[in-house]
Amino acid sequence: QVQLVESWGGLLQAGRSLRLTCTASGSIFRIITLAWYRQAPGEQRDLVASVSDGSTNYADSVKGRFTISRDSAKNTVYLQMNSLKAEETGVYYCNVVLASTCGRPYMNYWGEGTQVTVST
């Protein structure tokens, strides 16, 4: 079993910063990719940023403002969000692709999501 625990989001004003944290625990052999997704009300879940083996990928709308990083020793991924905008309000989900034991296939795991509300 694998569990993903996300930090609390929050309510903050536009232009402020927030750091999200997600830690994976349980049966983990190797993590391939860690990512954050956002789902706004009535919208689909979209990729915000991902990190895998040192390479990062960002949605165009957050480039230069958001930074994703990982602490492999702690099985933790961070999302530093600066200069937040009201349209970035939504539920942020942590996503991890990992193998639980050697020889097992890689599987996709999701956190429960954390609400981030950005007010104007």
C-alpha positions in Angstrom: 0.0 0.0 0.0 1.1 3.5 -0.8 -0.2 6.7 0.8 0.2 10.3 -0.3 -0.2 13.0 2.2 -0.5 16.6 1.0 -0.1 19.7 3.0 -2.9 22.1 3.6 -3.6 24.6 0.9 -5.3 27.7 2.0 -7.0 31.0 1.2 -4.7 33.8 0.1 -4.7 37.0 -1.9 -3.5 37.3 -5.4 0.2 37.9 -5.7 1.1 35.9 -2.6 3.1 32.7 -2.4 2.4 29.2 -1.1 4.4 26.0 -0.9 2.6 22.7 -1.2 4.2 19.5 0.1 3.4 15.9 -0.7 5.0 12.9 1.0 4.7 9.3 -0.2 4.9 6.5 2.3 4.4 2.7 2.4 5.8 0.1 0.0 8.0 2.1 -2.3 10.8 0.6 -4.4 11.4 3.4 -6.9 9.7 6.6 -7.8 9.7 7.6 -11.4 7.7 10.8 -11.6 6.2 13.2 -9.1 3.7 15.8 -10.2 1.1 18.3 -9.2 -2.2 18.7 -11.0 -4.9 21.4 -10.5 -8.7 21.0 -11.0 -10.7 24.1 -11.0 -14.5 23.9 -10.4 -16.2 22.4 -13.4 -12.9 21.8 -15.2 -10.7 18.9 -16.0 -7.7 18.0 -14.0 -4.6 19.6 -15.6 -0.9 19.2 -15.1 0.8 22.0 -13.3 4.3 20.7 -13.0 6.2 17.4 -12.9 9.7 16.2 -12.0 11.4 13.0 -13.0 15.1 12.0 -12.7 16.1 15.7 -12.5 14.1 17.0 -15.4 11.1 19.3 -14.8 8.1 20.2 -16.8 5.7 23.1 -16.3 2.4 24.2 -17.7 3.1 27.3 -19.8 0.9 29.5 -17.5 3.1 28.9 -14.5 6.6 29.0 -16.0 8.8 31.4 -14.2 6.5 31.6 -11.1 6.2 28.0 -9.9 9.0 25.7 -9.0 8.7 21.9 -8.5 11.4 20.0 -6.6 11.8 16.7 -4.9 13.6 15.3 -1.9 14.3 11.7 -2.9 15.4 10.7 0.6 12.1 11.7 2.0 9.9 10.7 -1.0 8.6 14.2 -1.0 7.7 16.7 -3.7 7.3 20.4 -3.3 5.5 23.0 -5.3 6.6 26.6 -4.7 3.9 28.9 -6.1 4.7 32.6 -6.4 2.7 35.5 -7.6 -0.5 33.4 -7.5 -3.4 34.5 -9.6 -7.2 34.2 -8.9 -7.6 31.8 -11.9 -5.2 29.4 -10.2 -7.9 28.6 -7.6 -8.7 24.9 -7.4 -7.9 21.6 -5.8 -4.3 20.7 -6.2 -3.5 17.0 -6.4 -0.3 15.2 -5.9 0.5 12.4 -8.3 3.3 9.8 -8.1 4.3 7.1 -10.5 6.2 4.4 -8.6 7.0 0.7 -8.3 6.2 -0.8 -4.9 8.7 -3.6 -5.1 11.5 -4.7 -7.5 10.0 -6.3 -10.6 6.5 -4.9 -10.1 5.0 -2.6 -12.7 4.9 1.1 -12.2 1.6 2.4 -10.9 -0.1 5.8 -10.6 -1.1 7.1 -7.2 -3.1 10.2 -6.3 -3.4 12.3 -3.2 -6.7 13.3 -1.9 -6.2 16.9 -3.0 -5.8 20.2 -1.2 -7.9 23.3 -1.8 -6.1 26.5 -2.8 -8.2 29.6 -3.1 -6.7 32.8 -4.4 -8.8 35.9 -4.0 -8.5 39.2 -5.9 
